Amino acid sequence: MMISDDLDLRQLTTDLKHMLGPGEPVGYLRGKSLMRNLLVETKGFSELEAEELIDTLELRGFLRFLGDPTERSIADSHWELSPHS
């Protein structure tokens, strides 16, 4: 799918931030799955669309994993959601 240009990524990030509890999400893959599922459940995206959106938000700096996803020991680090990227 092509992510529509009129989709407001900043607003999407803000919405995700509000839906997640304090300190969430934790873990690289777990965090990505949780955020993807939230988009599917609350915004009506397909799983594939939601996955691509999360990847796009990550690439553009709206979502940032604070650990190293390749290091098992710190794969439980937190994500930072920055609507102001």
PDB file of N, CA, C and O in Angstrom:
ATOM      1  N   MET A   1       0.836  -1.191   0.000  1.00  0.00           N
ATOM      2  CA  MET A   1       0.000   0.000   0.000  1.00  0.00           C
ATOM      3  C   MET A   1       0.872   1.243   0.000  1.00  0.00           C
ATOM      4  O   MET A   1       1.963   1.239   0.570  1.00  0.00           O
ATOM      5  N   MET A   2       0.415   2.269  -0.614  1.00  0.00           N
ATOM      6  CA  MET A   2       1.106   3.553  -0.540  1.00  0.00           C
ATOM      7  C   MET A   2       0.503   4.312   0.626  1.00  0.00           C
ATOM      8  O   MET A   2      -0.717   4.403   0.761  1.00  0.00           O
ATOM      9  N   ILE A   3       1.369   4.852   1.462  1.00  0.00           N
ATOM     10  CA  ILE A   3       0.846   5.642   2.563  1.00  0.00           C
ATOM     11  C   ILE A   3       0.420   6.994   2.005  1.00  0.00           C
ATOM     12  O   ILE A   3       1.216   7.725   1.416  1.00  0.00           O
ATOM     13  N   SER A   4      -0.835   7.299   2.202  1.00  0.00           N
ATOM     14  CA  SER A   4      -1.407   8.511   1.620  1.00  0.00           C
ATOM     15  C   SER A   4      -0.715   9.762   2.152  1.00  0.00           C
ATOM     16  O   SER A   4      -0.419   9.871   3.342  1.00  0.00           O
ATOM     17  N   ASP A   5      -0.466  10.693   1.254  1.00  0.00           N
ATOM     18  CA  ASP A   5       0.222  11.923   1.633  1.00  0.00           C
ATOM     19  C   ASP A   5      -0.588  12.768   2.599  1.00  0.00           C
ATOM     20  O   ASP A   5      -0.030  13.547   3.371  1.00  0.00           O
ATOM     21  N   ASP A   6      -1.908  12.614   2.557  1.00  0.00           N
ATOM     22  CA  ASP A   6      -2.699  13.447   3.458  1.00  0.00           C
ATOM     23  C   ASP A   6      -2.897  12.790   4.825  1.00  0.00           C
ATOM     24  O   ASP A   6      -3.619  13.314   5.674  1.00  0.00           O
ATOM     25  N   LEU A   7      -2.256  11.648   5.031  1.00  0.00           N
ATOM     26  CA  LEU A   7      -2.295  11.024   6.343  1.00  0.00           C
ATOM     27  C   LEU A   7      -1.355  11.809   7.251  1.00  0.00           C
ATOM     28  O   LEU A   7      -0.176  11.971   6.936  1.00  0.00           O
ATOM     29  N   ASP A   8      -1.868  12.292   8.366  1.00  0.00           N
ATOM     30  CA  ASP A   8      -1.082  13.117   9.273  1.00  0.00           C
ATOM     31  C   ASP A   8      -0.291  12.224  10.231  1.00  0.00           C
ATOM     32  O   ASP A   8      -0.826  11.738  11.228  1.00  0.00           O
ATOM     33  N   LEU A   9       0.985  12.017   9.915  1.00  0.00           N
ATOM     34  CA  LEU A   9       1.820  11.127  10.726  1.00  0.00           C
ATOM     35  C   LEU A   9       2.015  11.682  12.132  1.00  0.00           C
ATOM     36  O   LEU A   9       2.100  10.926  13.100  1.00  0.00           O
ATOM     37  N   ARG A  10       2.084  12.993  12.236  1.00  0.00           N
ATOM     38  CA  ARG A  10       2.253  13.625  13.548  1.00  0.00           C
ATOM     39  C   ARG A  10       1.033  13.335  14.425  1.00  0.00           C
ATOM     40  O   ARG A  10       1.161  13.004  15.604  1.00  0.00           O
ATOM     41  N   GLN A  11      -0.154  13.467  13.821  1.00  0.00           N
ATOM     42  CA  GLN A  11      -1.394  13.200  14.567  1.00  0.00           C
ATOM     43  C   GLN A  11      -1.486  11.723  14.938  1.00  0.00           C
ATOM     44  O   GLN A  11      -1.922  11.376  16.036  1.00  0.00           O
ATOM     45  N   LEU A  12      -1.074  10.861  14.018  1.00  0.00           N
ATOM     46  CA  LEU A  12      -1.098   9.424  14.271  1.00  0.00           C
ATOM     47  C   LEU A  12      -0.200   9.085  15.460  1.00  0.00           C
ATOM     48  O   LEU A  12      -0.566   8.275  16.312  1.00  0.00           O
ATOM     49  N   THR A  13       0.975   9.709  15.510  1.00  0.00           N
ATOM     50  CA  THR A  13       1.909   9.482  16.612  1.00  0.00           C
ATOM     51  C   THR A  13       1.301   9.972  17.925  1.00  0.00           C
ATOM     52  O   THR A  13       1.410   9.304  18.953  1.00  0.00           O
ATOM     53  N   THR A  14       0.665  11.131  17.885  1.00  0.00           N
ATOM     54  CA  THR A  14       0.005  11.677  19.075  1.00  0.00           C
ATOM     55  C   THR A  14      -1.088  10.725  19.554  1.00  0.00           C
ATOM     56  O   THR A  14      -1.213  10.464  20.751  1.00  0.00           O
ATOM     57  N   ASP A  15      -1.882  10.207  18.609  1.00  0.00           N
ATOM     58  CA  ASP A  15      -2.952   9.270  18.962  1.00  0.00           C
ATOM     59  C   ASP A  15      -2.381   8.012  19.612  1.00  0.00           C
ATOM     60  O   ASP A  15      -2.898   7.543  20.625  1.00  0.00           O
ATOM     61  N   LEU A  16      -1.316   7.470  19.028  1.00  0.00           N
ATOM     62  CA  LEU A  16      -0.677   6.278  19.593  1.00  0.00           C
ATOM     63  C   LEU A  16      -0.205   6.558  21.013  1.00  0.00           C
ATOM     64  O   LEU A  16      -0.396   5.745  21.918  1.00  0.00           O
ATOM     65  N   LYS A  17       0.410   7.713  21.191  1.00  0.00           N
ATOM     66  CA  LYS A  17       0.949   8.090  22.496  1.00  0.00           C
ATOM     67  C   LYS A  17      -0.165   8.124  23.542  1.00  0.00           C
ATOM     68  O   LYS A  17       0.025   7.682  24.674  1.00  0.00           O
ATOM     69  N   HIS A  18      -1.329   8.653  23.155  1.00  0.00           N
ATOM     70  CA  HIS A  18      -2.459   8.740  24.085  1.00  0.00           C
ATOM     71  C   HIS A  18      -3.049   7.370  24.394  1.00  0.00           C
ATOM     72  O   HIS A  18      -3.553   7.143  25.495  1.00  0.00           O
ATOM     73  N   MET A  19      -2.989   6.454  23.425  1.00  0.00           N
ATOM     74  CA  MET A  19      -3.577   5.126  23.621  1.00  0.00           C
ATOM     75  C   MET A  19      -2.695   4.231  24.483  1.00  0.00           C
ATOM     76  O   MET A  19      -3.182   3.297  25.121  1.00  0.00           O
ATOM     77  N   LEU A  20      -1.407   4.517  24.497  1.00  0.00           N
ATOM     78  CA  LEU A  20      -0.476   3.683  25.249  1.00  0.00           C
ATOM     79  C   LEU A  20      -0.389   4.171  26.691  1.00  0.00           C
ATOM     80  O   LEU A  20      -0.485   5.367  26.967  1.00  0.00           O
ATOM     81  N   GLY A  21      -0.204   3.222  27.602  1.00  0.00           N
ATOM     82  CA  GLY A  21      -0.061   3.612  29.000  1.00  0.00           C
ATOM     83  C   GLY A  21       1.305   4.228  29.243  1.00  0.00           C
ATOM     84  O   GLY A  21       2.173   4.175  28.372  1.00  0.00           O
ATOM     85  N   PRO A  22       1.507   4.818  30.426  1.00  0.00           N
ATOM     86  CA  PRO A  22       2.809   5.399  30.765  1.00  0.00           C
ATOM     87  C   PRO A  22       3.895   4.325  30.691  1.00  0.00           C
ATOM     88  O   PRO A  22       3.717   3.216  31.196  1.00  0.00           O
ATOM     89  N   GLY A  23       5.010   4.661  30.063  1.00  0.00           N
ATOM     90  CA  GLY A  23       6.112   3.698  29.979  1.00  0.00           C
ATOM     91  C   GLY A  23       5.954   2.658  28.885  1.00  0.00           C
ATOM     92  O   GLY A  23       6.862   1.857  28.660  1.00  0.00           O
ATOM     93  N   GLU A  24       4.818   2.655  28.203  1.00  0.00           N
ATOM     94  CA  GLU A  24       4.634   1.695  27.113  1.00  0.00           C
ATOM     95  C   GLU A  24       5.049   2.343  25.799  1.00  0.00           C
ATOM     96  O   GLU A  24       5.084   3.571  25.721  1.00  0.00           O
ATOM     97  N   PRO A  25       5.356   1.589  24.791  1.00  0.00           N
ATOM     98  CA  PRO A  25       5.528   0.132  24.836  1.00  0.00           C
ATOM     99  C   PRO A  25       6.955  -0.247  25.204  1.00  0.00           C
ATOM    100  O   PRO A  25       7.867   0.576  25.127  1.00  0.00           O
ATOM    101  N   VAL A  26       7.139  -1.500  25.605  1.00  0.00           N
ATOM    102  CA  VAL A  26       8.451  -2.011  25.997  1.00  0.00           C
ATOM    103  C   VAL A  26       8.859  -3.114  25.034  1.00  0.00           C
ATOM    104  O   VAL A  26       8.028  -3.910  24.598  1.00  0.00           O
ATOM    105  N   GLY A  27      10.144  -3.154  24.706  1.00  0.00           N
ATOM    106  CA  GLY A  27      10.649  -4.209  23.835  1.00  0.00           C
ATOM    107  C   GLY A  27      10.506  -3.828  22.372  1.00  0.00           C
ATOM    108  O   GLY A  27       9.530  -3.188  21.981  1.00  0.00           O
ATOM    109  N   TYR A  28      11.480  -4.224  21.568  1.00  0.00           N
ATOM    110  CA  TYR A  28      11.465  -3.808  20.166  1.00  0.00           C
ATOM    111  C   TYR A  28      10.301  -4.443  19.405  1.00  0.00           C
ATOM    112  O   TYR A  28       9.401  -3.741  18.944  1.00  0.00           O
ATOM    113  N   LEU A  29      10.321  -5.771  19.274  1.00  0.00           N
ATOM    114  CA  LEU A  29       9.273  -6.432  18.495  1.00  0.00           C
ATOM    115  C   LEU A  29       7.924  -6.366  19.194  1.00  0.00           C
ATOM    116  O   LEU A  29       6.885  -6.190  18.557  1.00  0.00           O
ATOM    117  N   ARG A  30       7.958  -6.512  20.531  1.00  0.00           N
ATOM    118  CA  ARG A  30       6.715  -6.446  21.288  1.00  0.00           C
ATOM    119  C   ARG A  30       6.070  -5.069  21.133  1.00  0.00           C
ATOM    120  O   ARG A  30       4.855  -4.949  20.975  1.00  0.00           O
ATOM    121  N   GLY A  31       6.899  -4.048  21.182  1.00  0.00           N
ATOM    122  CA  GLY A  31       6.410  -2.678  21.039  1.00  0.00           C
ATOM    123  C   GLY A  31       5.823  -2.428  19.662  1.00  0.00           C
ATOM    124  O   GLY A  31       4.761  -1.822  19.523  1.00  0.00           O
ATOM    125  N   LYS A  32       6.536  -2.908  18.640  1.00  0.00           N
ATOM    126  CA  LYS A  32       6.046  -2.727  17.265  1.00  0.00           C
ATOM    127  C   LYS A  32       4.709  -3.447  17.080  1.00  0.00           C
ATOM    128  O   LYS A  32       3.793  -2.912  16.455  1.00  0.00           O
ATOM    129  N   SER A  33       4.600  -4.658  17.624  1.00  0.00           N
ATOM    130  CA  SER A  33       3.356  -5.430  17.504  1.00  0.00           C
ATOM    131  C   SER A  33       2.211  -4.721  18.209  1.00  0.00           C
ATOM    132  O   SER A  33       1.101  -4.632  17.682  1.00  0.00           O
ATOM    133  N   LEU A  34       2.492  -4.217  19.407  1.00  0.00           N
ATOM    134  CA  LEU A  34       1.462  -3.534  20.184  1.00  0.00           C
ATOM    135  C   LEU A  34       0.953  -2.301  19.438  1.00  0.00           C
ATOM    136  O   LEU A  34      -0.254  -2.075  19.348  1.00  0.00           O
ATOM    137  N   MET A  35       1.874  -1.515  18.911  1.00  0.00           N
ATOM    138  CA  MET A  35       1.479  -0.294  18.199  1.00  0.00           C
ATOM    139  C   MET A  35       0.735  -0.634  16.904  1.00  0.00           C
ATOM    140  O   MET A  35      -0.235   0.030  16.540  1.00  0.00           O
ATOM    141  N   ARG A  36       1.207  -1.680  16.213  1.00  0.00           N
ATOM    142  CA  ARG A  36       0.525  -2.118  14.987  1.00  0.00           C
ATOM    143  C   ARG A  36      -0.915  -2.531  15.313  1.00  0.00           C
ATOM    144  O   ARG A  36      -1.853  -2.130  14.625  1.00  0.00           O
ATOM    145  N   ASN A  37      -1.076  -3.331  16.365  1.00  0.00           N
ATOM    146  CA  ASN A  37      -2.410  -3.809  16.732  1.00  0.00           C
ATOM    147  C   ASN A  37      -3.336  -2.663  17.119  1.00  0.00           C
ATOM    148  O   ASN A  37      -4.528  -2.694  16.814  1.00  0.00           O
ATOM    149  N   LEU A  38      -2.790  -1.652  17.791  1.00  0.00           N
ATOM    150  CA  LEU A  38      -3.595  -0.479  18.149  1.00  0.00           C
ATOM    151  C   LEU A  38      -4.116   0.219  16.896  1.00  0.00           C
ATOM    152  O   LEU A  38      -5.272   0.641  16.852  1.00  0.00           O
ATOM    153  N   LEU A  39      -3.266   0.338  15.880  1.00  0.00           N
ATOM    154  CA  LEU A  39      -3.689   0.989  14.633  1.00  0.00           C
ATOM    155  C   LEU A  39      -4.766   0.173  13.932  1.00  0.00           C
ATOM    156  O   LEU A  39      -5.706   0.730  13.365  1.00  0.00           O
ATOM    157  N   VAL A  40      -4.625  -1.152  13.973  1.00  0.00           N
ATOM    158  CA  VAL A  40      -5.619  -2.030  13.344  1.00  0.00           C
ATOM    159  C   VAL A  40      -6.958  -1.893  14.078  1.00  0.00           C
ATOM    160  O   VAL A  40      -8.008  -1.739  13.454  1.00  0.00           O
ATOM    161  N   GLU A  41      -6.899  -1.952  15.435  1.00  0.00           N
ATOM    162  CA  GLU A  41      -8.132  -1.955  16.225  1.00  0.00           C
ATOM    163  C   GLU A  41      -8.823  -0.597  16.254  1.00  0.00           C
ATOM    164  O   GLU A  41     -10.052  -0.530  16.239  1.00  0.00           O
ATOM    165  N   THR A  42      -8.053   0.484  16.294  1.00  0.00           N
ATOM    166  CA  THR A  42      -8.672   1.792  16.509  1.00  0.00           C
ATOM    167  C   THR A  42      -8.813   2.616  15.235  1.00  0.00           C
ATOM    168  O   THR A  42      -9.656   3.510  15.166  1.00  0.00           O
ATOM    169  N   LYS A  43      -7.993   2.322  14.223  1.00  0.00           N
ATOM    170  CA  LYS A  43      -8.004   3.160  13.022  1.00  0.00           C
ATOM    171  C   LYS A  43      -8.501   2.431  11.783  1.00  0.00           C
ATOM    172  O   LYS A  43      -8.687   3.036  10.727  1.00  0.00           O
ATOM    173  N   GLY A  44      -8.717   1.114  11.922  1.00  0.00           N
ATOM    174  CA  GLY A  44      -9.261   0.369  10.798  1.00  0.00           C
ATOM    175  C   GLY A  44      -8.270   0.022   9.695  1.00  0.00           C
ATOM    176  O   GLY A  44      -8.672  -0.341   8.589  1.00  0.00           O
ATOM    177  N   PHE A  45      -6.964   0.133   9.992  1.00  0.00           N
ATOM    178  CA  PHE A  45      -5.966  -0.274   8.995  1.00  0.00           C
ATOM    179  C   PHE A  45      -5.887  -1.793   8.952  1.00  0.00           C
ATOM    180  O   PHE A  45      -6.228  -2.460   9.930  1.00  0.00           O
ATOM    181  N   SER A  46      -5.440  -2.346   7.827  1.00  0.00           N
ATOM    182  CA  SER A  46      -5.142  -3.775   7.783  1.00  0.00           C
ATOM    183  C   SER A  46      -3.830  -3.980   8.535  1.00  0.00           C
ATOM    184  O   SER A  46      -3.110  -3.019   8.806  1.00  0.00           O
ATOM    185  N   GLU A  47      -3.518  -5.231   8.873  1.00  0.00           N
ATOM    186  CA  GLU A  47      -2.265  -5.493   9.594  1.00  0.00           C
ATOM    187  C   GLU A  47      -1.065  -5.059   8.774  1.00  0.00           C
ATOM    188  O   GLU A  47      -0.102  -4.509   9.307  1.00  0.00           O
ATOM    189  N   LEU A  48      -1.129  -5.312   7.459  1.00  0.00           N
ATOM    190  CA  LEU A  48      -0.017  -4.938   6.591  1.00  0.00           C
ATOM    191  C   LEU A  48       0.151  -3.419   6.542  1.00  0.00           C
ATOM    192  O   LEU A  48       1.265  -2.904   6.638  1.00  0.00           O
ATOM    193  N   GLU A  49      -0.964  -2.714   6.392  1.00  0.00           N
ATOM    194  CA  GLU A  49      -0.909  -1.252   6.366  1.00  0.00           C
ATOM    195  C   GLU A  49      -0.345  -0.716   7.674  1.00  0.00           C
ATOM    196  O   GLU A  49       0.512   0.168   7.680  1.00  0.00           O
ATOM    197  N   ALA A  50      -0.838  -1.265   8.780  1.00  0.00           N
ATOM    198  CA  ALA A  50      -0.402  -0.793  10.093  1.00  0.00           C
ATOM    199  C   ALA A  50       1.089  -1.047  10.282  1.00  0.00           C
ATOM    200  O   ALA A  50       1.808  -0.209  10.826  1.00  0.00           O
ATOM    201  N   GLU A  51       1.547  -2.213   9.828  1.00  0.00           N
ATOM    202  CA  GLU A  51       2.968  -2.544   9.939  1.00  0.00           C
ATOM    203  C   GLU A  51       3.818  -1.561   9.133  1.00  0.00           C
ATOM    204  O   GLU A  51       4.853  -1.091   9.605  1.00  0.00           O
ATOM    205  N   GLU A  52       3.370  -1.255   7.914  1.00  0.00           N
ATOM    206  CA  GLU A  52       4.105  -0.296   7.079  1.00  0.00           C
ATOM    207  C   GLU A  52       4.097   1.096   7.699  1.00  0.00           C
ATOM    208  O   GLU A  52       5.085   1.828   7.622  1.00  0.00           O
ATOM    209  N   LEU A  53       2.979   1.452   8.311  1.00  0.00           N
ATOM    210  CA  LEU A  53       2.886   2.759   8.958  1.00  0.00           C
ATOM    211  C   LEU A  53       3.859   2.867  10.126  1.00  0.00           C
ATOM    212  O   LEU A  53       4.541   3.879  10.286  1.00  0.00           O
ATOM    213  N   ILE A  54       3.916   1.813  10.944  1.00  0.00           N
ATOM    214  CA  ILE A  54       4.837   1.825  12.087  1.00  0.00           C
ATOM    215  C   ILE A  54       6.272   1.943  11.576  1.00  0.00           C
ATOM    216  O   ILE A  54       7.072   2.698  12.128  1.00  0.00           O
ATOM    217  N   ASP A  55       6.596   1.190  10.517  1.00  0.00           N
ATOM    218  CA  ASP A  55       7.947   1.278   9.933  1.00  0.00           C
ATOM    219  C   ASP A  55       8.234   2.696   9.444  1.00  0.00           C
ATOM    220  O   ASP A  55       9.327   3.224   9.648  1.00  0.00           O
ATOM    221  N   THR A  56       7.240   3.305   8.797  1.00  0.00           N
ATOM    222  CA  THR A  56       7.407   4.666   8.286  1.00  0.00           C
ATOM    223  C   THR A  56       7.606   5.651   9.430  1.00  0.00           C
ATOM    224  O   THR A  56       8.476   6.521   9.368  1.00  0.00           O
ATOM    225  N   LEU A  57       6.794   5.509  10.478  1.00  0.00           N
ATOM    226  CA  LEU A  57       6.926   6.400  11.638  1.00  0.00           C
ATOM    227  C   LEU A  57       8.307   6.249  12.266  1.00  0.00           C
ATOM    228  O   LEU A  57       8.908   7.221  12.724  1.00  0.00           O
ATOM    229  N   GLU A  58       8.800   5.005  12.278  1.00  0.00           N
ATOM    230  CA  GLU A  58      10.129   4.764  12.845  1.00  0.00           C
ATOM    231  C   GLU A  58      11.211   5.394  11.958  1.00  0.00           C
ATOM    232  O   GLU A  58      12.120   6.058  12.454  1.00  0.00           O
ATOM    233  N   LEU A  59      11.103   5.178  10.647  1.00  0.00           N
ATOM    234  CA  LEU A  59      12.093   5.733   9.715  1.00  0.00           C
ATOM    235  C   LEU A  59      12.144   7.252   9.759  1.00  0.00           C
ATOM    236  O   LEU A  59      13.210   7.854   9.631  1.00  0.00           O
ATOM    237  N   ARG A  60      10.984   7.859   9.942  1.00  0.00           N
ATOM    238  CA  ARG A  60      10.924   9.325   9.933  1.00  0.00           C
ATOM    239  C   ARG A  60      11.181   9.943  11.300  1.00  0.00           C
ATOM    240  O   ARG A  60      11.140  11.163  11.455  1.00  0.00           O
ATOM    241  N   GLY A  61      11.445   9.093  12.294  1.00  0.00           N
ATOM    242  CA  GLY A  61      11.830   9.626  13.597  1.00  0.00           C
ATOM    243  C   GLY A  61      10.695   9.939  14.557  1.00  0.00           C
ATOM    244  O   GLY A  61      10.927  10.489  15.633  1.00  0.00           O
ATOM    245  N   PHE A  62       9.464   9.593  14.177  1.00  0.00           N
ATOM    246  CA  PHE A  62       8.350   9.819  15.095  1.00  0.00           C
ATOM    247  C   PHE A  62       8.374   8.784  16.224  1.00  0.00           C
ATOM    248  O   PHE A  62       7.995   9.075  17.359  1.00  0.00           O
ATOM    249  N   LEU A  63       8.825   7.578  15.890  1.00  0.00           N
ATOM    250  CA  LEU A  63       8.974   6.513  16.879  1.00  0.00           C
ATOM    251  C   LEU A  63      10.452   6.171  16.953  1.00  0.00           C
ATOM    252  O   LEU A  63      11.114   5.991  15.931  1.00  0.00           O
ATOM    253  N   ARG A  64      10.962   6.082  18.181  1.00  0.00           N
ATOM    254  CA  ARG A  64      12.377   5.752  18.316  1.00  0.00           C
ATOM    255  C   ARG A  64      12.547   4.725  19.418  1.00  0.00           C
ATOM    256  O   ARG A  64      12.124   4.935  20.555  1.00  0.00           O
ATOM    257  N   PHE A  65      13.174   3.609  19.065  1.00  0.00           N
ATOM    258  CA  PHE A  65      13.456   2.591  20.076  1.00  0.00           C
ATOM    259  C   PHE A  65      14.717   3.008  20.810  1.00  0.00           C
ATOM    260  O   PHE A  65      15.735   3.314  20.189  1.00  0.00           O
ATOM    261  N   LEU A  66      14.646   3.020  22.144  1.00  0.00           N
ATOM    262  CA  LEU A  66      15.753   3.564  22.933  1.00  0.00           C
ATOM    263  C   LEU A  66      16.831   2.536  23.260  1.00  0.00           C
ATOM    264  O   LEU A  66      17.830   2.862  23.902  1.00  0.00           O
ATOM    265  N   GLY A  67      16.629   1.304  22.823  1.00  0.00           N
ATOM    266  CA  GLY A  67      17.655   0.286  23.055  1.00  0.00           C
ATOM    267  C   GLY A  67      18.248  -0.169  21.738  1.00  0.00           C
ATOM    268  O   GLY A  67      18.058   0.470  20.704  1.00  0.00           O
ATOM    269  N   ASP A  68      18.963  -1.269  21.783  1.00  0.00           N
ATOM    270  CA  ASP A  68      19.515  -1.872  20.575  1.00  0.00           C
ATOM    271  C   ASP A  68      18.720  -3.144  20.314  1.00  0.00           C
ATOM    272  O   ASP A  68      18.836  -4.110  21.069  1.00  0.00           O
ATOM    273  N   PRO A  69      17.910  -3.157  19.249  1.00  0.00           N
ATOM    274  CA  PRO A  69      17.053  -4.324  19.017  1.00  0.00           C
ATOM    275  C   PRO A  69      17.824  -5.620  18.819  1.00  0.00           C
ATOM    276  O   PRO A  69      17.252  -6.702  18.956  1.00  0.00           O
ATOM    277  N   THR A  70      19.110  -5.532  18.498  1.00  0.00           N
ATOM    278  CA  THR A  70      19.878  -6.760  18.282  1.00  0.00           C
ATOM    279  C   THR A  70      20.440  -7.312  19.589  1.00  0.00           C
ATOM    280  O   THR A  70      20.862  -8.467  19.640  1.00  0.00           O
ATOM    281  N   GLU A  71      20.452  -6.506  20.635  1.00  0.00           N
ATOM    282  CA  GLU A  71      20.972  -6.963  21.927  1.00  0.00           C
ATOM    283  C   GLU A  71      19.828  -7.514  22.759  1.00  0.00           C
ATOM    284  O   GLU A  71      18.960  -6.771  23.217  1.00  0.00           O
ATOM    285  N   ARG A  72      19.838  -8.818  22.946  1.00  0.00           N
ATOM    286  CA  ARG A  72      18.751  -9.462  23.681  1.00  0.00           C
ATOM    287  C   ARG A  72      18.568  -8.837  25.075  1.00  0.00           C
ATOM    288  O   ARG A  72      17.441  -8.632  25.526  1.00  0.00           O
ATOM    289  N   SER A  73      19.665  -8.545  25.733  1.00  0.00           N
ATOM    290  CA  SER A  73      19.597  -8.074  27.121  1.00  0.00           C
ATOM    291  C   SER A  73      18.866  -6.738  27.245  1.00  0.00           C
ATOM    292  O   SER A  73      18.213  -6.469  28.254  1.00  0.00           O
ATOM    293  N   ILE A  74      18.985  -5.898  26.201  1.00  0.00           N
ATOM    294  CA  ILE A  74      18.296  -4.615  26.303  1.00  0.00           C
ATOM    295  C   ILE A  74      17.164  -4.498  25.293  1.00  0.00           C
ATOM    296  O   ILE A  74      16.743  -3.400  24.929  1.00  0.00           O
ATOM    297  N   ALA A  75      16.684  -5.644  24.853  1.00  0.00           N
ATOM    298  CA  ALA A  75      15.534  -5.622  23.946  1.00  0.00           C
ATOM    299  C   ALA A  75      14.271  -5.218  24.708  1.00  0.00           C
ATOM    300  O   ALA A  75      13.216  -5.005  24.110  1.00  0.00           O
ATOM    301  N   ASP A  76      14.392  -5.115  26.037  1.00  0.00           N
ATOM    302  CA  ASP A  76      13.256  -4.690  26.851  1.00  0.00           C
ATOM    303  C   ASP A  76      13.257  -3.189  27.083  1.00  0.00           C
ATOM    304  O   ASP A  76      12.545  -2.692  27.955  1.00  0.00           O
ATOM    305  N   SER A  77      14.051  -2.467  26.308  1.00  0.00           N
ATOM    306  CA  SER A  77      14.076  -1.011  26.429  1.00  0.00           C
ATOM    307  C   SER A  77      12.753  -0.422  25.954  1.00  0.00           C
ATOM    308  O   SER A  77      11.906  -1.110  25.385  1.00  0.00           O
ATOM    309  N   HIS A  78      12.607   0.854  26.205  1.00  0.00           N
ATOM    310  CA  HIS A  78      11.368   1.548  25.870  1.00  0.00           C
ATOM    311  C   HIS A  78      11.446   2.227  24.512  1.00  0.00           C
ATOM    312  O   HIS A  78      12.516   2.358  23.918  1.00  0.00           O
ATOM    313  N   TRP A  79      10.295   2.650  24.046  1.00  0.00           N
ATOM    314  CA  TRP A  79      10.164   3.434  22.818  1.00  0.00           C
ATOM    315  C   TRP A  79       9.875   4.868  23.207  1.00  0.00           C
ATOM    316  O   TRP A  79       9.247   5.135  24.231  1.00  0.00           O
ATOM    317  N   GLU A  80      10.334   5.778  22.388  1.00  0.00           N
ATOM    318  CA  GLU A  80       9.986   7.180  22.571  1.00  0.00           C
ATOM    319  C   GLU A  80       9.109   7.587  21.393  1.00  0.00           C
ATOM    320  O   GLU A  80       9.482   7.386  20.238  1.00  0.00           O
ATOM    321  N   LEU A  81       7.949   8.155  21.684  1.00  0.00           N
ATOM    322  CA  LEU A  81       7.040   8.612  20.635  1.00  0.00           C
ATOM    323  C   LEU A  81       7.098  10.134  20.598  1.00  0.00           C
ATOM    324  O   LEU A  81       6.704  10.800  21.555  1.00  0.00           O
ATOM    325  N   SER A  82       7.584  10.671  19.505  1.00  0.00           N
ATOM    326  CA  SER A  82       7.779  12.119  19.392  1.00  0.00           C
ATOM    327  C   SER A  82       6.968  12.690  18.242  1.00  0.00           C
ATOM    328  O   SER A  82       7.418  12.672  17.096  1.00  0.00           O
ATOM    329  N   PRO A  83       5.775  13.196  18.534  1.00  0.00           N
ATOM    330  CA  PRO A  83       4.942  13.768  17.479  1.00  0.00           C
ATOM    331  C   PRO A  83       5.582  14.985  16.818  1.00  0.00           C
ATOM    332  O   PRO A  83       5.132  15.414  15.756  1.00  0.00           O
ATOM    333  N   HIS A  84       6.624  15.546  17.428  1.00  0.00           N
ATOM    334  CA  HIS A  84       7.182  16.800  16.907  1.00  0.00           C
ATOM    335  C   HIS A  84       8.405  16.607  16.043  1.00  0.00           C
ATOM    336  O   HIS A  84       9.174  17.546  15.838  1.00  0.00           O
ATOM    337  N   SER A  85       8.600  15.389  15.525  1.00  0.00           N
ATOM    338  CA  SER A  85       9.784  15.122  14.695  1.00  0.00           C
ATOM    339  C   SER A  85       9.753  15.937  13.423  1.00  0.00           C
ATOM    340  O   SER A  85      10.669  15.840  12.606  1.00  0.00           O
TER     341      SER A  85
END
